[in-house]
Amino acid sequence: NILKEIGFANYFGEQRFSSDLYMEKPMVYYFLQGDLETALKNYFTQHPQKSKQLKRLWGNWEEFLKKAGHLSCLEKRVLKIYIKKKDPEKAFRAFPKYLKLLFLFSYQSMLWNKILCGFIKKVAPYFYVPFIKKEKLIFYKKLTPILKEYINFELPYISKEILNWDGPELIKNEILKILQKEKIMDFLDKEVFGLKIFSPGKRKIIVKPQDLRLINYDGNIFTFRFFLPSGSYATIFLLKLLNFPKK
C-alpha cells in the first residue's frame, strides 16, 4: 500500500543496457574518443564468464570463433567483415540502425539515472539498491513536500539542447555535475555513423503502479499484479518493492 501511494523513481532498467552490459566502459566512451578499434574489440569480447579468454584469443580468429559460440548470426557477420576488411568503422556500420541506437541510448540512460539519483539524495530520505556495473540506484522512502512538487516532472536527457534548458536549479545543478564529471560538455553535438550521440528527449522521474493487487500468498512465495505506464520498467519497481526498508 505504501508503494502504491508513493510510487517509485522511474529509472531505466537493466534491459536498457544490454548492448554493452559486460563492457569495462560504456560503448559511447570509445566513440567519443574516436577509438572504434577498442570499442569493437571490447564489444565482441564482453561476456560474464569468458571475457579474459576471448580477449586473449582476439586476433587468432579461428580459435576465437570456436569460443564465441554465444554470438548471434548478425554479430558473427559483422565480425567477419572486420576480419576481412580490418576496418572497425565498416564493421560498426554493418550493425542495423536499431542496435547502433542501443549503444547510444545505453550511455544516455546511464547519465539520466545518475542525475535522478543525485536529485533524490538531496530531497528525500533514501536507501541504496545494487544495480549493474557496480552502480547503485537510490530510491526515496517517502514523498517529501519537494518530491510531491515533481510528481509530474519530466527530466530531459543529456543533449546539446539541455544547455539552454530553463529548468529547476536543483535539477540543473545535478545535470551540470554529471556533465563535468563525465567530461562531455564539448561532445554534446558529436555524431557517429551519421547518428547523434546525444539525442533530446525527456522522461517522467516518478511513476506509480496501477491496480496493484496481491493475487496469492503461499509461504515465502507471493504473486501480485500491477500495471505501469509505457516505458517504465517492472524490474525497477520490483527492486524497490523487494528492498524497501521494513522500518
C-alpha positions in Angstrom: 0.0 0.0 0.0 2.9 2.4 0.8 4.5 1.9 -2.7 1.1 2.2 -4.3 0.8 5.7 -2.8 4.3 7.0 -3.1 5.4 5.3 -6.4 9.0 4.8 -7.4 11.9 6.5 -9.2 11.4 5.8 -12.9 14.9 4.6 -13.6 15.9 2.8 -16.8 16.2 -0.9 -16.1 18.9 -3.4 -16.9 17.4 -4.2 -20.3 18.3 -0.7 -21.5 22.0 -1.5 -21.0 22.1 -5.0 -22.7 24.2 -3.9 -25.6 27.3 -3.1 -23.5 26.3 -4.7 -20.2 29.6 -6.5 -19.7 32.0 -4.0 -21.2 34.5 -2.3 -18.9 33.3 1.1 -20.1 30.2 2.2 -22.0 30.5 1.9 -25.8 29.9 5.7 -26.1 33.1 6.3 -24.1 35.2 4.9 -27.0 33.0 6.6 -29.6 33.8 10.0 -28.0 37.5 9.2 -28.0 37.3 8.1 -31.7 38.7 4.7 -30.7 36.5 2.4 -32.7 39.1 -0.4 -32.7 38.9 -0.8 -28.9 35.1 -0.3 -29.0 34.7 -3.2 -31.4 37.2 -5.5 -29.5 35.5 -4.8 -26.2 32.1 -5.4 -27.6 32.9 -8.8 -29.0 34.9 -9.9 -26.0 32.4 -8.9 -23.4 31.0 -11.9 -21.5 30.1 -12.6 -17.8 32.5 -15.6 -17.7 34.7 -15.8 -20.8 35.8 -12.2 -21.3 39.5 -12.8 -20.4 39.8 -15.8 -22.6 38.1 -14.0 -25.5 40.5 -11.1 -25.2 43.4 -13.4 -25.2 42.2 -15.1 -28.4 41.4 -11.8 -30.2 43.2 -11.8 -33.5 43.5 -15.6 -33.5 40.2 -15.8 -35.4 39.8 -19.5 -35.9 40.1 -20.1 -32.1 38.2 -17.0 -31.2 35.2 -18.1 -33.3 35.2 -21.5 -31.7 35.0 -19.9 -28.2 32.5 -17.2 -29.3 29.5 -19.5 -29.8 27.3 -17.1 -27.9 27.5 -14.5 -30.7 24.4 -14.1 -32.8 24.4 -14.7 -36.6 24.3 -10.9 -37.0 27.3 -10.4 -34.7 29.3 -13.1 -36.5 28.6 -11.5 -39.8 29.8 -8.1 -38.5 32.9 -9.7 -37.0 33.7 -11.4 -40.3 33.5 -8.0 -42.0 36.1 -6.7 -39.6 38.3 -9.7 -40.0 38.3 -9.3 -43.8 38.4 -5.5 -44.1 40.4 -4.7 -40.9 38.2 -1.6 -40.7 36.2 -1.1 -37.4 34.1 1.7 -38.8 32.9 -0.5 -41.7 32.2 -3.3 -39.2 30.1 -1.0 -37.0 28.2 0.4 -39.9 27.1 -3.2 -40.7 25.1 -3.3 -37.5 21.5 -2.3 -38.1 20.4 1.2 -37.0 18.4 0.0 -34.1 21.4 -1.7 -32.5 23.7 1.3 -33.1 21.0 3.4 -31.4 21.0 1.0 -28.4 24.8 1.7 -28.0 24.0 5.4 -27.8 20.9 5.1 -25.6 22.6 2.9 -23.1 25.1 5.7 -22.1 22.4 8.4 -22.3 20.2 6.3 -20.0 23.0 5.8 -17.5 23.6 9.5 -17.3 19.8 10.1 -16.8 19.8 7.6 -14.0 22.7 9.3 -12.3 21.1 12.7 -12.4 17.9 11.3 -10.8 20.0 9.5 -8.1 21.7 12.8 -7.2 18.4 14.7 -7.1 16.7 12.1 -4.8 19.6 12.2 -2.4 19.0 15.9 -1.9 15.3 16.0 -1.4 14.2 12.8 0.4 15.2 10.1 2.8 16.5 7.2 0.7 18.1 3.8 0.5 20.5 2.2 -1.9 19.9 -0.9 -4.1 22.8 -2.6 -6.0 22.4 -2.3 -9.8 24.5 -3.2 -12.8 28.2 -2.5 -13.4 28.8 -1.9 -9.6 26.4 1.1 -9.8 23.7 1.7 -7.2 20.2 3.1 -7.5 18.8 5.4 -4.9 15.1 5.1 -4.0 13.2 7.5 -1.9 11.4 6.2 1.2 8.6 8.7 1.2 7.2 11.6 -0.9 8.5 14.7 0.8 6.9 18.1 0.1 9.6 18.8 -2.5 9.2 15.4 -4.3 5.4 16.0 -4.4 6.1 19.1 -6.5 7.9 16.9 -9.0 5.3 14.2 -9.3 4.6 15.0 -13.0 8.1 16.4 -13.7 9.9 15.1 -16.9 13.7 15.1 -16.7 15.4 15.8 -20.0 18.1 13.6 -21.4 21.6 14.9 -21.7 21.9 16.6 -25.1 23.0 19.9 -26.6 19.5 21.3 -26.1 19.9 20.9 -22.3 22.5 23.7 -22.2 19.6 26.2 -22.8 17.1 24.4 -20.7 15.2 26.6 -18.3 14.5 24.1 -15.6 14.6 24.0 -11.8 18.0 24.9 -10.2 18.1 21.7 -8.2 17.9 19.6 -11.4 20.2 21.9 -13.4 22.9 21.5 -10.7 22.8 17.7 -10.9 23.0 17.9 -14.7 26.0 20.2 -14.6 27.7 17.9 -12.1 27.3 14.9 -14.4 28.5 16.9 -17.5 31.6 17.9 -15.6 32.3 14.5 -14.1 31.9 12.7 -17.4 33.8 15.5 -19.3 31.3 15.5 -22.1 30.4 19.2 -22.3 32.3 19.6 -25.6 30.9 16.5 -27.2 27.1 17.1 -26.9 26.8 17.8 -30.7 29.0 14.9 -31.7 27.8 12.3 -34.2 28.9 8.8 -35.0 27.9 6.7 -38.1 25.6 9.6 -39.0 23.7 9.4 -35.7 23.6 11.9 -32.9 25.2 10.5 -29.8 23.1 12.7 -27.5 19.5 13.0 -28.8 17.0 15.2 -27.0 14.1 13.7 -25.1 12.6 13.6 -21.6 11.1 11.1 -19.1 9.0 11.3 -16.0 11.0 10.9 -12.8 8.2 9.4 -10.7 5.6 6.8 -11.6 3.0 4.9 -9.6 1.9 1.3 -10.2 -1.7 1.0 -11.1 -4.2 -1.7 -10.0 -1.5 -3.2 -7.6 -3.1 -6.4 -6.1 -1.8 -9.4 -4.2 -3.2 -12.4 -6.0 -1.8 -15.2 -3.9 0.4 -15.8 -0.9 1.9 -19.2 -0.2 4.6 -19.3 2.5 7.6 -17.4 1.1 6.1 -17.1 -2.4 3.6 -14.3 -3.3 2.0 -13.4 -6.6 0.7 -10.0 -7.4 -0.2 -8.0 -10.5 0.2 -4.4 -11.4 0.3 -2.1 -14.5 2.9 0.5 -15.3 2.9 3.3 -17.8 4.6 2.6 -21.2 8.3 2.9 -21.0 8.6 2.1 -17.3 10.4 -1.0 -16.1 8.8 -3.6 -13.9 12.2 -4.7 -12.8 12.9 -1.3 -11.3 9.6 -1.4 -9.4 10.5 -4.8 -8.1 13.9 -3.6 -7.0 12.2 -1.1 -4.7 9.4 -3.4 -3.6 11.8 -6.2 -2.6 14.4 -3.9 -0.9 12.1 -1.4 0.7 13.1 -1.0 4.4 10.7 -2.6 6.9 11.1 0.3 9.3 
